Amino acid sequence: MAAPALAIHGGAGLIARGDQEFLALARAGLGRALRSGTLILEQGGPALLAVEAAVRVLEDDPCFNAGRGSALTSEGRVEMDAALVDGATGRAGALAGVTTLRHPISAARLLLERGPHVLMAGPGAERHATALGAETIDPALLITPRALEQLERFRQSRVPASQGTVGAVACDTGGRLAAATSTGGTTGKLPGRIGDSPVIGAGTWADARCAVSATGLGEAFLRTAFAHALASRIAAGIAADEAAHQALALVRDSGGNGGCIVVTRTGVIVTLQDDDMFRASWSATQPARVAIFRDD
């Protein structure tokens, strides 16, 4: 029996230390997400359901850039992306540019399980996911005061203020691996922009050896096929932490930065980031841990 393990992230970047109220809320949100996933793993449930459960909590938390709290486009709208990969079967489901789904990650699971496509975008994705049973929401309810403030700062400075994505990776007692990533994208993005999160092999990947979820400048993670590049190194016999360092170096060489979480089939957890990263982890051999700053 494998040792179950779960890691989650809530985005990477330089995180301000001064807003103690926000940081406390974010830490609490990470803790809730971690507990929702670990409960499934402790009861012998599958990694796929554990990562979905963890990400659903983060999608409902306005502290994070996914679901409610998503970054806004240059037109002030929410356009969300998500992906879910089952490493045991190789099946995947992903959506991009959706605006009316409460939990894009659960809609991705519906695509994974019932298809017929892997990646769908826009209104067509929303109609199909809704027909499969995905929960809808008024898009106005996804917009938070924090996201509006970030958009206004972007319009004044042209510097994106969002903190990336949310994601989860898990190994269950059967040694099965899964990865999930969900995001609102970057503040001030052009309508229709799609980042790395819903692209299988870029921001999200799982196979029989490891599961990966990334956060950062999506264009650089796309150009380097980051998650698959990392997994390929593990498949070649490179240790997970070194594989993560090498793959993130490719992102830097492509003009980006960010971070990632990785779990292997033996329950090894790797978290790696250039700056700060909202993150939490748990395994059968390690107690739950929540961290935000690089020096935590």
Buried (B, 14 or more C-beta within 10 A) or exposed (E): EBBBBBBBBBBBBEBEEEEEEEBEBBBEBBBBBBBBBBEBBBEEBBBBBBBBBBBBBBBBBBBBBBBBBBBBBBEEBBBBBBBBBBBBEEBBBBBBBBBBBBBBBBBBBBBBEEEEEBBBBBEEBBEBBBEBEBEBBEBEEBBBEBBEEBBBBBEEEEEBBBBBBBBBBBBBBBBBBBBBBBBBBBBBBEEEBBBBBBBBBBBBBBBBBBBBBBBBBBBBBBBBBBBBBBBBBBBEEBEBBEBBBEBBEBBBEBEBBBBBBBBBBEBBBBBBBBBBBBBBBBBBEEEBBBBBBBEE
